[in-house]
Amino acid sequence: MKAAVFTEPNNPINIQEIEIEEPRSREVMVKVSHCGICHSDLSMLDLGGAGQLPVILGHEAAGTIEEVGRDVTSVAPGDKVMLTPLAFCGQCYWCSRAEPTACVEAQSFTSGLRPDGTSPFSNQGQCVHRGLGVAGFSEKTIVPESAVVKLDQDTPLDIACVIGCAVQTGVGSVFNSAKVEVGSTVLVTGLGGIGISIVQGARIAGAEKIIVSDPVAERREAALHFGATHTIDPLSDELVPRVMDETANIGVDYAFEAAGVAALVDDCINASRIGGSTIIVGVDATLATVPILPVMLATMGKKIIGSLLGDCHPQRDIPRFVNLWKSGKLDLDGMISHRIALDEINLGFENVRETRGIRTVVEVAST
């Protein structure tokens, strides 16, 4: 099968023919239709593959079940499915507490391998890593059954694929991690696919004010369409004073850092009210740190919340997000700014690097 494979640091991604195994017990083979390009994929490039070369990236994907392994019961060949990067075991300490994103097996998505250290992909005997748990930039992939969610057959996969990461992470962080209430005030820093999804989640949750900050004017303008009420250009305005101006010097109830810039975490904490929450959604691939004063957290009751994939349970939340889209409350179509073919993958990554549009979607294989 064809796949976009990252083989060497500082070199372009190459389209290669690679081998794929048959699905094992409780695994499925998916013919990938479409896959969005997330900033986490770009971070993997910038980190030189993070020790996982060669690797197939792409984790925001949708497709059709091609084959199923033994003991698979929730899907069958021909079913349309959404893929999700955190495949949980369903039996561990965290899964028993309905916290699948914390599952030990789910955490193997950072290794590019199955929990047992193998990969379903190879090239002339060399292991090819399953990047970020999905390997969506390949015509077919092998994932655990828990990594797919069945969709209605009339669901357009080119649109629905953005739910896999951007919407799960963004809307999920509003619904599950922060639990934003009606009438709340919200700040969002960074307006890529995840930031825009946070804006939409906050609007759906009934937030009264949704203040957004991004240096790209087109993204700020787009955020107004998706539900933002106030915009800030951080290149010309100081973030915290502007937020205080918009909230009668109180600060916001919830501040979401979605840009993956460590320094913005400090701004979010300072822009949140006494007793407010800062939700860290973006990942700073440089591993930069932020000084935090414990005395401020203790005396002002401010909270810091980490959110991985929006604390979503895919089998519960993905159908909910699809229904929100079908009812017109969640705009997925408007998030997709570029559509490209698999052999244009490097152009797609340049779109992300240059902050062009909101989401670039790759047509991996025609359905």
N, C-alpha and C positions, 0 to 999 in steps of 0.2 A: 504494500500500500504506500501511498505518498504521504509524507509528513514534512512539516517545516522544522528543521533540526538546527539547534544552536550548538555548534561544535567547538568553536575557539573564541576566547575573549577578544573583544575589539574587532571581530569580523562579522560580516553580515550573516543572517540566518540563511541556510540552504534548503532547497526542496530536495528530498532524498527518497529513495525506495527503501523501506525498512520491513523487517519481519515482525509479525504479531502472533502471539500464542492463541490457542483456544481458551475460552473462559474456564476458569477453575470452578470448584464448588462455590456457590453463592456469589459468583461474578457474572457480569454481563458484557457482551461486546456491543458497542454502540457505533452505528454509522453517523459520524458527526456531520451535521448540516451547516450550522453557523456557530461562530465563536467570537465574542467581543474581546478587544484588547484592553486589559486593565493595567494600571500603573504598576501593580505588583509584578507583572510580566516584564515591564521595562526595568524595574529594580533588579530582577534576576539577570538581565543583560548587563546592567551596570556593575553588578557584583561578580561578573565573569562566570555566571552559572552557579555561584555559591557552592563549588565543589561537586556539581552534578553533571558535568559534561561527559558525553553529549546528552542533550535534554530536549524534549518536545514541550514547549510552553503552551499556554492557553488554558484557562480554567473557568471561562464564562460561556458555557456551551450548551447546545441543545441538539438532539438528533433522533434517530430511530433505532430501536433494538434490532440487532442483526442475529445474535445468538444468545442463549442463556446457558449457564452452567448448571450442575446438579443443585437441587434444593432451592432454586429460585422460584418464588411464588407470586411476587407482586407485579411482574411484567412478563410479557411474552414477545416473541419476534413480531415486528410490525408496529409495535406500540411507539408512539411519540413520547419522548422523555426530556426532562430538564436534567442536566448534570450539575452536581454540587461538589466543591473541593474537599469537604470534610466528611469522609465516610466513617460513620460511627459503628461501634460493635454491638450496641444494644444491651450489653451485659455488665459492663464495668461499674465502678463506684459512681462515676459521673453520669453515665447513661441511666442508671437506676434512679437518679435524681433529676431526670429530664434536662440534663446539661450536655447535649451531644457534642457541642463545639469543644468541650474540655476532654472528651474521650481520648484515652491514650492512643488507640488505634487511629483516630482521626488526626492526631498530631503528626502522623507519619507523612502527611502531605508536604511537610517541609523537607523531607529527605529525598523526594522524587522516586521512592521505591515503595513496594508493599511493606506491611509490617514485618514480614519475614526476611526483608532485605533483597528481594528479587524484583525484576521489572518484567512486564509482559512484552516489552519491545527489545529488539536487538538489530544489529547491522553487522553481518558477516561474523557473528559470534560475539561481538562487543555489546555490552549492556547499553541501552539507551534509556535514560531516566524518564519517568512519567511526571513531568513538571507540575508542581503545585496540585498534585493529586488527580489531575484530569487528563492532561496532554490533549487539549482540544484543538490544537493546530495540526491534526492528523485526520486522515480520511476515516479511520476507525480507532477506537480506543477500548481498553478493558478496564472496568472499574467494579468495585463491590456493588452488590444490589442496593445497599443503603445509600449509594451515591447517585441514584437516579430516582426521579419522581415522575410518575405517569401523567401525561397531559391528554386533554381531549384531542381527538383526531383532527379537529378543525383549527387547532392552535397554530398560528404562523411561527415557525421556528426562528426565522430571521429577526423577528421582533421579540419573541419571548426569551431568547438567549440572554438578554441583559439582566434578567432576574437572577441568573446563576450566581453572580458576584455583586454587581453594582447595587441592585435592588435589595437583595438579601442583606448586604452589609449596611446600606444606607437606611432604608426604611426599617429594617430589623433593629438597627441601633436606636431608632426613635421609639418603636413599639415595645421592644423586649429589654434593651439595656437601660435606657433612660426612663421609659414609661411616661412619655410626655403627656401632660393633661390638657384638657380644653382651657383656653385662656392663658396659656404659658407664653413666656418670651424665650426666643431661641436665637442663638448665634451659630453660623456655619462658616468655617474658614476653609476655603478650597472648594471649587465648583466644577470638578470633573464629574464622572458618572456617579461616584459615591456621594459627593457633596450635593449634587442635584437630587439624588434619591433621598437624602436627608431632608432637603427642602420639601420634597413632595410628601414625605412621611409626616413632617411637622404640620403641613397644611391639612392633611387628612386627619391628623390627631386633634386638630382644632386650635393650634397655637395662634395667639393674637398677633404677635409680632415675630417675624422671621427676618433677622438681619444677616446679610451675607457679605463676605469679603473675599475678593479675588483680584489679582492684578490685571486680569484679561477682561477688557471692557465687554467683549461679545458674550463671555460667560456670565458676567453680572447682568447683562440685558436679558439673557436667556433665563436666568434664575427668577426674574420677575414673572415670566410666563408660567413657570412651574410653581409659583406661590410665594416667593420672597416679597416682603413688604418694604424693606430698606436695603440699599446697597452701599458698600464702602470700597473705595479704591485705596488699598494699603500703600500705594506708591505716592499718594498725595495727602492722605489723611492718617492720623494716628488712630489705630484700631480701638484701644480701650477708651480714650476720651469720647470718641464718636458713639460707642455703645452706651456709655454713661449718659450722653446727651439724649439718646433715643429712649432711655429707660428711666428718666427723671432721677438720674444719679443713683439708681438702685443696682443695676447690673441685670444680666439675663438669668432666667431660671436654669437654662441648659445651654452650655457652650460645646459645640461639636468641632473637634479638630479633624478635618478630612483631607488636608493637603499632604500629610506625611512630612511635616516640617516641625522638628522638635521645639524650636523657639516659639512656635505658635501655641504650644501647650501652655506656656507661661502666660501669654496674652489671654488665652481662654480662661485660665484660672482667675486672672485679675479682672476679666470682664464679667465673671459670674457673680451673682449676688451672695450675700451672707446666706449660708445654707444651700447655695446652688451647686450644680454638678457640672463637671467637665468630662466629656466623653471622648476618649482617645480612639479614633476610628482609623485614621491614616497611619501608615508605618514609615518611619524615617529610616531608609535603607543605609544611611551613613552611620547609624547607631549612636547618633549624638545624644547627649544627656541634657537635662534641664534641672537647674537648682530649684528645690522646693522647700519652703519654710514650714516644717511641721507645726510650729506654733500658730501659723496662720490657719492651717487646716483645723487645728484643735480649737482655737478660740473663735473662729468664724464659722465653723461647721461646714466648710466647703468639702466637696467630695470629688474624687477622681475615679472614673470608671473606665476600665479597658473593655473594648468590644471587638470580638473576633467573629466575623461573618454575621454581625448583628445579633449574636446569641440565638440564631435561628435553629429551629428544628425543621429541616427541609420538608418532611412529609406533612407537617402541619402548616408551615408558613408559605411555601411556594404555591399551593392551591389558593391560599388567601390572597396572595399578590396577583395571581392570574385573575381571580374574580374582581379585584379592585380595578385591574386594567379593563376587563370586559364591561364593567359598570361605568367606565369613563372617569373614575376617580384617580387613576394612576396612569400617567402619560408615558408609555414606553416608546412609542413611535418617535416622539419629539426628541428623545435622548440620543437617537442614532443620527449622527451628523455625517458619517462617511461609511460607504460600503465598498469593499475591495475583494478581489479574488485571492486565493491562497498564495499564488506566486507573486503577489504584491505585498507580502507580509512586512518587508522592510520599510516600505512606504507607510504602512499602518503604524509601525513603531515610531516613525518620524512624526506622524500626526500627534501621538501621545507626548513625545519629547518636546515638541514645539507648541503644545497646548492648543492644537487646532480642533475646534469643535468640542463635543462632549464625549461621544463614544464612536469608535470605529469598529465595525462589525465585519468579520471575514467570512465569505462564503467558502466553506471548506470543501463540501461535496454537494452536488445538486441532489434534491430529493426526488 
